[in-house]
Amino acid sequence: MRKARKTDLRTQFGALVFRVRDGKTQVLLITTRRSHSWSIPKGWPMGGKTPAESAAQEAWEEAGVKGTTYNQPIGYFSYFKTIPTRRGERPVPVMVSVYPLAARKTRNVFPEADQRRRKWLSPQKAASRVREPELAQILRNFDASQLL
């Protein structure tokens, strides 16, 4: 195999956090730290954790949510993440595998509470707030009743 370059495609794992209230599905969006745009909790692979477990860990760190994680991804989306380099910053392509997570506990004190906002929305409203078209499609098509 050739040596990987920093501009090669990277992988992240994301959590589509959801709950059902009064028979209606809600999904949780959080703001990103740099641009404050809306997205889902996501992050890099973690040693010793499955992709779904990594997504669940991100849901805790970034959104203060614990719950039941499903091991099958429900979709994928791509985006460019800006990373620091010696000469400034560079956009790197990232592919995110999205795992559903049924919220059981939501806490107000969590590792990144002072860096992010969070909001429960219908899947349709959430889809209209995210920047990534593929993530918007995942949100529009999400049906919690197929998981519960």
C-alpha positions in Angstrom: 0.0 0.0 0.0 1.2 3.5 -0.7 1.8 5.9 2.1 -1.3 7.8 3.1 -1.3 11.5 2.7 -3.0 14.1 4.9 -5.3 15.0 2.0 -6.7 11.5 1.6 -10.3 10.7 2.6 -10.8 10.4 6.3 -13.5 8.5 8.2 -15.7 9.7 11.0 -18.6 8.2 12.9 -21.8 10.2 13.7 -24.8 9.7 15.9 -28.3 10.5 14.7 -29.7 11.0 18.2 -33.5 10.6 18.3 -36.5 10.4 20.7 -40.2 10.0 20.3 -42.4 12.5 22.1 -46.2 12.4 21.8 -45.9 9.9 19.0 -43.6 12.2 16.9 -40.0 11.6 16.1 -37.5 14.3 17.1 -33.8 14.4 16.2 -31.0 16.3 18.0 -28.8 18.8 16.2 -25.8 20.4 17.8 -23.7 23.4 16.7 -20.2 22.9 15.4 -17.5 24.6 17.4 -15.9 26.7 14.7 -18.7 27.8 12.3 -21.6 27.3 14.7 -23.6 25.6 11.9 -26.0 22.8 12.8 -24.9 19.1 12.5 -25.0 15.8 14.3 -22.4 14.6 16.9 -19.5 13.0 15.0 -15.9 12.3 15.5 -12.9 10.2 14.6 -12.6 6.4 15.2 -11.6 5.5 18.8 -9.3 2.7 19.7 -11.0 -0.3 21.3 -14.5 0.9 20.2 -16.8 -0.2 17.4 -18.0 2.5 15.0 -21.3 2.6 16.8 -19.6 2.9 20.2 -17.5 5.8 18.9 -20.6 7.5 17.6 -22.2 7.0 21.1 -19.2 8.5 22.8 -19.4 11.6 20.5 -23.1 11.9 21.4 -22.1 12.1 25.1 -19.1 14.4 24.7 -20.8 16.8 22.2 -24.4 16.7 23.2 -24.7 15.2 26.7 -26.8 12.2 25.6 -26.7 8.6 26.6 -28.8 6.0 25.0 -29.3 2.8 22.9 -27.0 2.6 19.9 -27.8 0.6 16.8 -24.8 -1.2 15.1 -26.0 -0.7 11.5 -25.3 2.6 9.9 -28.4 4.3 8.4 -26.5 6.3 5.8 -23.3 8.2 4.9 -22.5 11.8 4.2 -19.4 13.7 3.2 -18.0 17.1 4.0 -14.7 19.0 4.1 -13.2 19.5 7.5 -10.6 22.3 7.9 -7.5 21.1 9.7 -4.5 23.0 10.8 -1.2 22.6 9.0 2.2 24.1 9.3 1.3 26.6 6.6 -2.2 27.5 7.8 -5.3 25.4 7.3 -6.3 22.8 4.7 -9.7 21.3 3.9 -9.7 17.5 4.2 -12.5 15.3 2.7 -14.3 13.3 5.4 -16.9 10.4 5.0 -19.2 10.0 8.0 -21.1 6.8 8.8 -24.3 7.7 10.6 -25.5 5.4 13.5 -28.9 5.9 15.1 -28.9 6.4 18.9 -32.2 6.3 20.9 -31.8 8.9 23.6 -32.5 7.7 27.1 -30.7 10.3 29.3 -29.9 13.9 28.5 -27.6 15.8 30.8 -26.9 19.6 31.0 -23.4 19.0 32.3 -21.2 17.2 29.7 -17.7 17.7 28.3 -18.5 20.2 25.5 -21.5 21.9 27.0 -19.8 25.4 27.0 -18.9 25.0 23.3 -22.1 23.9 21.7 -25.8 24.5 21.5 -28.3 21.7 21.0 -31.8 21.6 19.7 -34.5 18.9 19.3 -36.3 19.2 15.9 -38.6 17.2 13.6 -36.5 15.4 11.0 -37.9 17.7 8.3 -36.9 20.9 10.2 -33.5 19.4 11.1 -32.9 18.6 7.4 -33.5 22.2 6.5 -30.9 23.4 9.0 -27.9 21.3 8.1 -25.4 22.3 5.4 -24.6 18.8 3.9 -27.2 17.7 1.4 -26.5 14.0 2.1 -27.1 14.5 5.8 -30.3 16.4 5.0 -31.5 13.4 3.0 -30.7 11.0 5.8 -32.7 13.2 8.2 -35.7 13.5 5.8 -35.8 9.8 5.4 -35.4 8.9 9.0 -38.2 6.8 10.5 -37.7 5.9 14.2 -40.6 3.5 14.1 -38.5 1.1 11.9 -36.0 0.9 14.8 -38.2 0.7 17.9 
